[in-house]
Amino acid sequence: MRKKEKSAKMDYDRYDFPWKELCRYLGQGALGCVLINYLFYKSIWVFILLLPAPAFYLLWMKKQRMLQRRKTLNYQFKDALASLNVAVQAGYSMENAVSACARDLEKLYGKQEDIVKEFHYMEARLGVGVPIEELFRDLGERSRLEDIESFAIIFATAKRTGGSLPGILQKTARMLGDKIDVKKEIEATLAAKKSEQLIMSIMPFGIILYMQMTSPGFLQVLYGNLFGAAAMSVCLGIYFLAYWMGRRIVDIEV
């Protein structure tokens, strides 16, 4: 059973939450509903209308987790290329280099990481005669990562034309490794801006909470009536629009 799991084909368009993550994100969504209702409406009917919101939050988090999963795979593929390059330079055939790379990656990341499972899957498929270039192409198509797709094309072309595989692999590994390093540097630079954006997003809630605690009568006119609910809804809509725009600014695709 373990061998079958190790050589299973991964689906990067699907993400199943572990129980701990599912409970955490549902709890965050429910807490958000309680907070929005308390700060903006103070109405049991609005709270009932907000009950489906945690489900939408869960779908949004699933999308974020899938994006993070692809990003992690992309970064780990750099180490996989380095391991393949070392094995090929040592005289291994590419097929045997995949097996050696799978062992190296397992020592580096453990058995549960996607990149380790992918190379175990390749190892199993090579055992039944599947061409290695087809396996890399399949990984690129499933992950939809430009770096892996580029490597698959270069590798397939080199094999078809009879080019020097060790030299091509070394050059490609270096180029893709440099590209991934640049991505990491850009993300590190943007990390501070993302933190600033998160703080700015929390501030409106903090201001309203502070006013309710220090001057509860100041905002009382906005609760329990149609005009107040409409005004608060407009403010909430502007807030979500500003949050969405802020995320678009800091979430730069590299």
Summary of the structure (lengths in Angstrom):
residues: 254
radius of gyration: 25.0
end to end distance: 39.0
largest distance: 80.2
contacts: 692
relative contact order: 0.09
helix: 81%
strand: 0%
